[in-house]
Amino acid sequence: MGELRCKRCDEPLATGLVATGRRHCCLNATPIAGACPTHGPVAPHDAVEK
């Protein structure tokens, strides 16, 4: 498996506790793929595997 990177700026995403399949808020149904140092938490559609 490759490294997840931000689709917008190509920075590597921090994963771990931030990146889970669980929803983090009852008002937001989007799971978090990882955290970009520039854009913050990103959804799976904003992450690319390199």
ABEGO torsion letter per residue (X at the ends): XBBBBBAAAGBBBBBEAABBABBABAABABBBAEBBAAAEBBBAAABBBX
